[in-house]
Amino acid sequence: MKEETENTEVSKPPRENWEEDFKRVHENGDDELLIDDIFEDKNLEEWE
């Protein structure tokens, strides 16, 4: 996030407030996977 004051631009650290943001996303039910983490054709035996 960036804030502008007169002619000066101030940037916040990129991960500032992430914990609160992710908590709010979870509370709103917006944290579901968009893509399955395991695909039907995936051969997991290759990784053992």
C-alpha positions as semicolon CSV with decimal commas, in nm:
position;residue;x (nm);y (nm);z (nm)
1;M;0,000;0,000;0,000
2;K;0,115;0,346;-0,071
3;E;0,015;0,672;0,087
4;E;0,079;1,008;-0,068
5;T;0,139;1,319;0,136
6;E;0,189;1,629;-0,070
7;N;0,477;1,529;-0,301
8;T;0,616;1,249;-0,085
9;E;0,519;0,886;-0,137
10;V;0,544;0,653;0,163
11;S;0,535;0,276;0,117
12;K;0,437;0,038;0,396
13;P;0,627;-0,290;0,440
14;P;0,474;-0,548;0,200
15;R;0,360;-0,793;0,469
16;E;0,231;-0,542;0,720
17;N;-0,113;-0,643;0,857
18;W;-0,122;-0,974;0,663
19;E;-0,226;-1,165;0,974
20;E;-0,535;-0,948;1,022
21;D;-0,614;-0,952;0,650
22;F;-0,597;-1,333;0,626
23;K;-0,811;-1,367;0,938
24;R;-1,076;-1,140;0,783
25;V;-1,062;-1,336;0,454
26;H;-1,118;-1,660;0,648
27;E;-1,405;-1,512;0,851
28;N;-1,574;-1,404;0,525
29;G;-1,532;-1,755;0,379
30;D;-1,317;-1,624;0,094
31;D;-1,023;-1,859;0,155
32;E;-1,131;-2,161;-0,050
33;L;-0,890;-2,314;-0,300
34;L;-0,938;-2,199;-0,658
35;I;-0,753;-2,502;-0,796
36;D;-0,753;-2,847;-0,634
37;D;-0,422;-2,926;-0,466
38;I;-0,425;-3,287;-0,598
39;F;-0,523;-3,375;-0,952
40;E;-0,699;-3,699;-1,044
41;D;-0,423;-3,807;-1,284
42;K;-0,137;-3,728;-1,048
43;N;0,081;-4,029;-0,969
44;L;0,195;-3,978;-0,610
45;E;0,391;-4,306;-0,608
46;E;0,661;-4,132;-0,816
47;W;0,742;-3,915;-0,514
48;E;0,778;-4,192;-0,258
